[in-house]
Amino acid sequence: MFFRAVIFFILIFLLYKVLKSFQENRLARDKEESVSPRIVGEDLVEDPVCHRHIPVSQAYKKDILGKPHYFCGKDCLEKYTSANQR
């Protein structure tokens, strides 16, 4: 009877430790997510004519001499190409 009680208490203790470790892991994960949320952004590029910064997805892209150049609009693209053709 004594050995059954000892085994029972050992099993209860092990169950307690397992549940406690699961709870600590969950709390640590929740704290990490609340402290540093993921911020999803996009790279910005600078227009060489007017020097505005714009997202890559909204920029006009033109390869000049094998190098990509980004512009905020058609006006700046035309200004740059006409100035560099002379």
Phi and psi in radians as a Rosetta constraint file:
Dihedral C 1 N 2 CA 2 C 2 CIRCULARHARMONIC -1.092 0.35
Dihedral N 2 CA 2 C 2 N 3 CIRCULARHARMONIC -0.734 0.35
Dihedral C 2 N 3 CA 3 C 3 CIRCULARHARMONIC -1.156 0.35
Dihedral N 3 CA 3 C 3 N 4 CIRCULARHARMONIC -0.617 0.35
Dihedral C 3 N 4 CA 4 C 4 CIRCULARHARMONIC -1.112 0.35
Dihedral N 4 CA 4 C 4 N 5 CIRCULARHARMONIC -0.718 0.35
Dihedral C 4 N 5 CA 5 C 5 CIRCULARHARMONIC -1.155 0.35
Dihedral N 5 CA 5 C 5 N 6 CIRCULARHARMONIC -0.729 0.35
Dihedral C 5 N 6 CA 6 C 6 CIRCULARHARMONIC -1.102 0.35
Dihedral N 6 CA 6 C 6 N 7 CIRCULARHARMONIC -0.816 0.35
Dihedral C 6 N 7 CA 7 C 7 CIRCULARHARMONIC -1.081 0.35
Dihedral N 7 CA 7 C 7 N 8 CIRCULARHARMONIC -0.722 0.35
Dihedral C 7 N 8 CA 8 C 8 CIRCULARHARMONIC -1.068 0.35
Dihedral N 8 CA 8 C 8 N 9 CIRCULARHARMONIC -0.801 0.35
Dihedral C 8 N 9 CA 9 C 9 CIRCULARHARMONIC -1.173 0.35
Dihedral N 9 CA 9 C 9 N 10 CIRCULARHARMONIC -0.625 0.35
Dihedral C 9 N 10 CA 10 C 10 CIRCULARHARMONIC -1.127 0.35
Dihedral N 10 CA 10 C 10 N 11 CIRCULARHARMONIC -0.760 0.35
Dihedral C 10 N 11 CA 11 C 11 CIRCULARHARMONIC -1.117 0.35
Dihedral N 11 CA 11 C 11 N 12 CIRCULARHARMONIC -0.719 0.35
Dihedral C 11 N 12 CA 12 C 12 CIRCULARHARMONIC -1.092 0.35
Dihedral N 12 CA 12 C 12 N 13 CIRCULARHARMONIC -0.752 0.35
Dihedral C 12 N 13 CA 13 C 13 CIRCULARHARMONIC -1.097 0.35
Dihedral N 13 CA 13 C 13 N 14 CIRCULARHARMONIC -0.773 0.35
Dihedral C 13 N 14 CA 14 C 14 CIRCULARHARMONIC -1.108 0.35
Dihedral N 14 CA 14 C 14 N 15 CIRCULARHARMONIC -0.714 0.35
Dihedral C 14 N 15 CA 15 C 15 CIRCULARHARMONIC -1.089 0.35
Dihedral N 15 CA 15 C 15 N 16 CIRCULARHARMONIC -0.739 0.35
Dihedral C 15 N 16 CA 16 C 16 CIRCULARHARMONIC -1.044 0.35
Dihedral N 16 CA 16 C 16 N 17 CIRCULARHARMONIC -0.797 0.35
Dihedral C 16 N 17 CA 17 C 17 CIRCULARHARMONIC -1.120 0.35
Dihedral N 17 CA 17 C 17 N 18 CIRCULARHARMONIC -0.711 0.35
Dihedral C 17 N 18 CA 18 C 18 CIRCULARHARMONIC -1.133 0.35
Dihedral N 18 CA 18 C 18 N 19 CIRCULARHARMONIC -0.812 0.35
Dihedral C 18 N 19 CA 19 C 19 CIRCULARHARMONIC -1.120 0.35
Dihedral N 19 CA 19 C 19 N 20 CIRCULARHARMONIC -0.679 0.35
Dihedral C 19 N 20 CA 20 C 20 CIRCULARHARMONIC -1.132 0.35
Dihedral N 20 CA 20 C 20 N 21 CIRCULARHARMONIC -0.715 0.35
Dihedral C 20 N 21 CA 21 C 21 CIRCULARHARMONIC -1.172 0.35
Dihedral N 21 CA 21 C 21 N 22 CIRCULARHARMONIC -0.646 0.35
Dihedral C 21 N 22 CA 22 C 22 CIRCULARHARMONIC -1.093 0.35
Dihedral N 22 CA 22 C 22 N 23 CIRCULARHARMONIC -0.745 0.35
Dihedral C 22 N 23 CA 23 C 23 CIRCULARHARMONIC -1.153 0.35
Dihedral N 23 CA 23 C 23 N 24 CIRCULARHARMONIC -0.722 0.35
Dihedral C 23 N 24 CA 24 C 24 CIRCULARHARMONIC -1.130 0.35
Dihedral N 24 CA 24 C 24 N 25 CIRCULARHARMONIC -0.707 0.35
Dihedral C 24 N 25 CA 25 C 25 CIRCULARHARMONIC -1.118 0.35
Dihedral N 25 CA 25 C 25 N 26 CIRCULARHARMONIC -0.736 0.35
Dihedral C 25 N 26 CA 26 C 26 CIRCULARHARMONIC -1.141 0.35
Dihedral N 26 CA 26 C 26 N 27 CIRCULARHARMONIC -0.743 0.35
Dihedral C 26 N 27 CA 27 C 27 CIRCULARHARMONIC -1.125 0.35
Dihedral N 27 CA 27 C 27 N 28 CIRCULARHARMONIC -0.702 0.35
Dihedral C 27 N 28 CA 28 C 28 CIRCULARHARMONIC -1.131 0.35
Dihedral N 28 CA 28 C 28 N 29 CIRCULARHARMONIC -0.724 0.35
Dihedral C 28 N 29 CA 29 C 29 CIRCULARHARMONIC -1.144 0.35
Dihedral N 29 CA 29 C 29 N 30 CIRCULARHARMONIC -0.745 0.35
Dihedral C 29 N 30 CA 30 C 30 CIRCULARHARMONIC -1.112 0.35
Dihedral N 30 CA 30 C 30 N 31 CIRCULARHARMONIC -0.705 0.35
Dihedral C 30 N 31 CA 31 C 31 CIRCULARHARMONIC -1.154 0.35
Dihedral N 31 CA 31 C 31 N 32 CIRCULARHARMONIC -0.721 0.35
Dihedral C 31 N 32 CA 32 C 32 CIRCULARHARMONIC -1.101 0.35
Dihedral N 32 CA 32 C 32 N 33 CIRCULARHARMONIC -0.726 0.35
Dihedral C 32 N 33 CA 33 C 33 CIRCULARHARMONIC -1.195 0.35
Dihedral N 33 CA 33 C 33 N 34 CIRCULARHARMONIC -0.603 0.35
Dihedral C 33 N 34 CA 34 C 34 CIRCULARHARMONIC -1.352 0.35
Dihedral N 34 CA 34 C 34 N 35 CIRCULARHARMONIC -0.487 0.35
Dihedral C 34 N 35 CA 35 C 35 CIRCULARHARMONIC -1.392 0.35
Dihedral N 35 CA 35 C 35 N 36 CIRCULARHARMONIC -0.760 0.35
Dihedral C 35 N 36 CA 36 C 36 CIRCULARHARMONIC -2.235 0.35
Dihedral N 36 CA 36 C 36 N 37 CIRCULARHARMONIC 1.391 0.35
Dihedral C 36 N 37 CA 37 C 37 CIRCULARHARMONIC -1.195 0.35
Dihedral N 37 CA 37 C 37 N 38 CIRCULARHARMONIC 2.653 0.35
Dihedral C 37 N 38 CA 38 C 38 CIRCULARHARMONIC -1.313 0.35
Dihedral N 38 CA 38 C 38 N 39 CIRCULARHARMONIC 2.243 0.35
Dihedral C 38 N 39 CA 39 C 39 CIRCULARHARMONIC -1.907 0.35
Dihedral N 39 CA 39 C 39 N 40 CIRCULARHARMONIC 2.072 0.35
Dihedral C 39 N 40 CA 40 C 40 CIRCULARHARMONIC -1.722 0.35
Dihedral N 40 CA 40 C 40 N 41 CIRCULARHARMONIC 2.163 0.35
Dihedral C 40 N 41 CA 41 C 41 CIRCULARHARMONIC -2.354 0.35
Dihedral N 41 CA 41 C 41 N 42 CIRCULARHARMONIC -3.003 0.35
Dihedral C 41 N 42 CA 42 C 42 CIRCULARHARMONIC -2.353 0.35
Dihedral N 42 CA 42 C 42 N 43 CIRCULARHARMONIC 2.583 0.35
Dihedral C 42 N 43 CA 43 C 43 CIRCULARHARMONIC -1.185 0.35
Dihedral N 43 CA 43 C 43 N 44 CIRCULARHARMONIC 2.517 0.35
Dihedral C 43 N 44 CA 44 C 44 CIRCULARHARMONIC -1.834 0.35
Dihedral N 44 CA 44 C 44 N 45 CIRCULARHARMONIC 2.566 0.35
Dihedral C 44 N 45 CA 45 C 45 CIRCULARHARMONIC -2.184 0.35
Dihedral N 45 CA 45 C 45 N 46 CIRCULARHARMONIC 2.684 0.35
Dihedral C 45 N 46 CA 46 C 46 CIRCULARHARMONIC -1.778 0.35
Dihedral N 46 CA 46 C 46 N 47 CIRCULARHARMONIC 2.292 0.35
Dihedral C 46 N 47 CA 47 C 47 CIRCULARHARMONIC -1.244 0.35
Dihedral N 47 CA 47 C 47 N 48 CIRCULARHARMONIC 2.222 0.35
Dihedral C 47 N 48 CA 48 C 48 CIRCULARHARMONIC -1.267 0.35
Dihedral N 48 CA 48 C 48 N 49 CIRCULARHARMONIC -0.230 0.35
Dihedral C 48 N 49 CA 49 C 49 CIRCULARHARMONIC -1.613 0.35
Dihedral N 49 CA 49 C 49 N 50 CIRCULARHARMONIC -1.042 0.35
Dihedral C 49 N 50 CA 50 C 50 CIRCULARHARMONIC -1.734 0.35
Dihedral N 50 CA 50 C 50 N 51 CIRCULARHARMONIC -0.099 0.35
Dihedral C 50 N 51 CA 51 C 51 CIRCULARHARMONIC 1.110 0.35
Dihedral N 51 CA 51 C 51 N 52 CIRCULARHARMONIC 0.430 0.35
Dihedral C 51 N 52 CA 52 C 52 CIRCULARHARMONIC -1.378 0.35
Dihedral N 52 CA 52 C 52 N 53 CIRCULARHARMONIC 2.610 0.35
Dihedral C 52 N 53 CA 53 C 53 CIRCULARHARMONIC -1.736 0.35
Dihedral N 53 CA 53 C 53 N 54 CIRCULARHARMONIC 2.258 0.35
Dihedral C 53 N 54 CA 54 C 54 CIRCULARHARMONIC -2.379 0.35
Dihedral N 54 CA 54 C 54 N 55 CIRCULARHARMONIC 2.651 0.35
Dihedral C 54 N 55 CA 55 C 55 CIRCULARHARMONIC -1.124 0.35
Dihedral N 55 CA 55 C 55 N 56 CIRCULARHARMONIC 2.547 0.35
Dihedral C 55 N 56 CA 56 C 56 CIRCULARHARMONIC -1.001 0.35
Dihedral N 56 CA 56 C 56 N 57 CIRCULARHARMONIC -0.661 0.35
Dihedral C 56 N 57 CA 57 C 57 CIRCULARHARMONIC -1.187 0.35
Dihedral N 57 CA 57 C 57 N 58 CIRCULARHARMONIC -0.360 0.35
Dihedral C 57 N 58 CA 58 C 58 CIRCULARHARMONIC -1.789 0.35
Dihedral N 58 CA 58 C 58 N 59 CIRCULARHARMONIC -0.057 0.35
Dihedral C 58 N 59 CA 59 C 59 CIRCULARHARMONIC -1.520 0.35
Dihedral N 59 CA 59 C 59 N 60 CIRCULARHARMONIC 2.647 0.35
Dihedral C 59 N 60 CA 60 C 60 CIRCULARHARMONIC -1.497 0.35
Dihedral N 60 CA 60 C 60 N 61 CIRCULARHARMONIC 2.201 0.35
Dihedral C 60 N 61 CA 61 C 61 CIRCULARHARMONIC -1.903 0.35
Dihedral N 61 CA 61 C 61 N 62 CIRCULARHARMONIC 2.363 0.35
Dihedral C 61 N 62 CA 62 C 62 CIRCULARHARMONIC -2.444 0.35
Dihedral N 62 CA 62 C 62 N 63 CIRCULARHARMONIC 2.224 0.35
Dihedral C 62 N 63 CA 63 C 63 CIRCULARHARMONIC -1.497 0.35
Dihedral N 63 CA 63 C 63 N 64 CIRCULARHARMONIC 2.106 0.35
Dihedral C 63 N 64 CA 64 C 64 CIRCULARHARMONIC -2.154 0.35
Dihedral N 64 CA 64 C 64 N 65 CIRCULARHARMONIC 2.048 0.35
Dihedral C 64 N 65 CA 65 C 65 CIRCULARHARMONIC 0.984 0.35
Dihedral N 65 CA 65 C 65 N 66 CIRCULARHARMONIC 0.678 0.35
Dihedral C 65 N 66 CA 66 C 66 CIRCULARHARMONIC 1.351 0.35
Dihedral N 66 CA 66 C 66 N 67 CIRCULARHARMONIC 0.109 0.35
Dihedral C 66 N 67 CA 67 C 67 CIRCULARHARMONIC -2.062 0.35
Dihedral N 67 CA 67 C 67 N 68 CIRCULARHARMONIC 2.286 0.35
Dihedral C 67 N 68 CA 68 C 68 CIRCULARHARMONIC -1.300 0.35
Dihedral N 68 CA 68 C 68 N 69 CIRCULARHARMONIC 2.375 0.35
Dihedral C 68 N 69 CA 69 C 69 CIRCULARHARMONIC -2.142 0.35
Dihedral N 69 CA 69 C 69 N 70 CIRCULARHARMONIC 2.459 0.35
Dihedral C 69 N 70 CA 70 C 70 CIRCULARHARMONIC -2.064 0.35
Dihedral N 70 CA 70 C 70 N 71 CIRCULARHARMONIC 2.437 0.35
Dihedral C 70 N 71 CA 71 C 71 CIRCULARHARMONIC -2.273 0.35
Dihedral N 71 CA 71 C 71 N 72 CIRCULARHARMONIC 2.666 0.35
Dihedral C 71 N 72 CA 72 C 72 CIRCULARHARMONIC -1.359 0.35
Dihedral N 72 CA 72 C 72 N 73 CIRCULARHARMONIC -0.437 0.35
Dihedral C 72 N 73 CA 73 C 73 CIRCULARHARMONIC -2.845 0.35
Dihedral N 73 CA 73 C 73 N 74 CIRCULARHARMONIC 3.101 0.35
Dihedral C 73 N 74 CA 74 C 74 CIRCULARHARMONIC -1.145 0.35
Dihedral N 74 CA 74 C 74 N 75 CIRCULARHARMONIC -0.593 0.35
Dihedral C 74 N 75 CA 75 C 75 CIRCULARHARMONIC -1.057 0.35
Dihedral N 75 CA 75 C 75 N 76 CIRCULARHARMONIC -0.852 0.35
Dihedral C 75 N 76 CA 76 C 76 CIRCULARHARMONIC -1.158 0.35
Dihedral N 76 CA 76 C 76 N 77 CIRCULARHARMONIC -0.647 0.35
Dihedral C 76 N 77 CA 77 C 77 CIRCULARHARMONIC -1.071 0.35
Dihedral N 77 CA 77 C 77 N 78 CIRCULARHARMONIC -0.803 0.35
Dihedral C 77 N 78 CA 78 C 78 CIRCULARHARMONIC -1.152 0.35
Dihedral N 78 CA 78 C 78 N 79 CIRCULARHARMONIC -0.709 0.35
Dihedral C 78 N 79 CA 79 C 79 CIRCULARHARMONIC -1.051 0.35
Dihedral N 79 CA 79 C 79 N 80 CIRCULARHARMONIC -0.774 0.35
Dihedral C 79 N 80 CA 80 C 80 CIRCULARHARMONIC -1.175 0.35
Dihedral N 80 CA 80 C 80 N 81 CIRCULARHARMONIC -0.785 0.35
Dihedral C 80 N 81 CA 81 C 81 CIRCULARHARMONIC -1.181 0.35
Dihedral N 81 CA 81 C 81 N 82 CIRCULARHARMONIC -0.672 0.35
Dihedral C 81 N 82 CA 82 C 82 CIRCULARHARMONIC -1.221 0.35
Dihedral N 82 CA 82 C 82 N 83 CIRCULARHARMONIC -0.618 0.35
Dihedral C 82 N 83 CA 83 C 83 CIRCULARHARMONIC -1.227 0.35
Dihedral N 83 CA 83 C 83 N 84 CIRCULARHARMONIC -0.557 0.35
Dihedral C 83 N 84 CA 84 C 84 CIRCULARHARMONIC -1.595 0.35
Dihedral N 84 CA 84 C 84 N 85 CIRCULARHARMONIC -0.113 0.35
Dihedral C 84 N 85 CA 85 C 85 CIRCULARHARMONIC -1.451 0.35
Dihedral N 85 CA 85 C 85 N 86 CIRCULARHARMONIC -0.318 0.35
